[in-house]
Amino acid sequence: MPQRNNGIAYSYVRFSSKRQELGDSLRRQTEMAEEYAIKNGLKLSSKNFQDLGISAFREGKRASLVDMLAAIEEGQITAGSTIIIEALDRLSRRGIDATLETVKEILRKDVQVVSLSDGLLLTKNSLNDLQSVIRIAVAADLAHKESERKALRLRETKGQQREAALSGKPINKILPFWLQRTEAGYAFSDKAGVARQIVQLKQEGKGSNMIAKTLNKLGIAGVRTAQWNHASITKMLKNPALYGAYQTGETTKDRELIKLELVEAYYPALINKEEWLLLQSDQSKSKRGRRSANNPYSGLLRCECGGALVKRQHTVKGKLYVYHGCLNAKDGRCTQNISIKGLDGALTTILGRLEFKKKQTLSQSIHQERQQLEARINDLNSKLQVLDNIPLSVIKSIGTMESRLKEITDQIAKDEREQRGIEAVKSEKLSSITDGLELNLLLKRVLKSITVIRSGRGWAVKVLHLSGHKQNFLMVDGEIKFLSDTIALQKLLAGFRETTENS
């Protein structure tokens, strides 16, 4: 029984590189489809399926192929329609089985396929035609082998690039947006200022969403899209090129990227490695976004036993009750079984009363010692270059000085990070921040812990800053009654307990 034809044709255009996209491939395939439609009395639909710039060898499904099959399944492309392709290998380059399954899935829906270069018209009846099946198989096999050869050449090229990078030579690859290629190697591009702004916003405790929103609000154009988004910010912050490193890699036959050597000091560094590692730490905290969004004190709020205080809620007769409880109490590791009510409101009040005392900076002698060590090491290294017999004691001395230099450098970097954290938080009105994740990241830059301890009929809230500064508050019935830093609080608490016991 001949397959019916409804007179509608659809063009499935596909090619594998952006260079082709800019050339004649799209135009050629479109013209061929139009010519076939005219000759055969078909109306070419304006709806096309185009996989622009995506290699056909990838094992994953491409959006347009999925859309085409879904459109057939859902009846958007109706029975009797014709799919026009340049060649059978355009449907799949993953081998015989994948191509046959793709073609079968289309033909079983009474949608026919025309392969222009093969001069082949496939209908539902072709499923039982051995000659048609063989032609499909041969085309698929040839396409698969050709794709494998291209993939092999690409891997060889990538391997050569990796060897060049390991030897410090510039290579031809897509660069991060803040870098550009020069005759001498690499330099910062005119977008480097934007990259620095993104890093600064992250160092101030902003999440990727907030950074993207800030840049878009300022009218700063995105790199490859009109606007910034969470994904582009996150990808940039994770890139080791920020501190000048190039991550080499290799793509397997299964299209999986395997990370290989990391080439340090390959690019100009926008920040140092310590700062980059701190950004990664913030990123890992951001991954717990839902928990931090619901509880901005996640990782900070503690019971006096050391266990985490977690927020719980339940509804009784339509009324929602919110309270905090010790996580250790559930399995008997804490005797504090009393629910803490009104803590969220009290903590918001505390945020408005936090005192960020500037930590005493490292003495000038530390910085002077670093300069002296650097000069001494450079001097000894210069002398070693002209000596024939190098004394072992000198080598040991250099090693000792380098260890001390690293210790001092790490100490200075840690001090600078803490100072930046304090300055970042001081510039924000913490009690007005509604984004839980943003608040959580900011607090973790300045606070070590918030401990809640039972005190008479109230609760003592002890805030420990990373700087070592301590603040203490008393909460009664969800309200903060007073605050003090040291001895005054202890006296007031003692009087408070005495009054409670005598009443």
Secondary structure, DSSP 8 states (H G I E B T S, - for coil): ------SEEEEEEE-S-HHHHHTTHHHHHHHHHHHHHHHTT-EE-S--EEETT--TT-SS--HHHHHHHHHHHTTSS-TT-EEEES-GGGT--S-HHHHHHHHHHHHTTT-EEEETTTTEEE-GGGGG-HHHHHHHHHHHHHHHHHHHHHHHHHHHHHHHHHHHHHTT----S---TTEEE-SSSEEE-TTHHHHHHHHHHHHTT--HHHHHHHHHHTT---SSSSS--HHHHHHHHH-GGGGT-EEEEEE-TT--EEEEEEETT-S--SS-HHHHHHHHHHHHHHTTHHHHHH-TTTTTEEETTS-BEEEEEEEETTEEEEEEEEGGGGGTS------EESHHHHHHHHHTT----------HHHHHHHHHHHHHHHHHHHHHTT-SS--HHHHHHHHHHHHHHHHHHHHHHHHHHHHHHHHHHHTS-GGG---HHHHHHHHTTTEEEEEEEEETTEEEEEEEETTS-EEEEEEETTEEEEEESSHHHHHHHHHHHHHHHH-
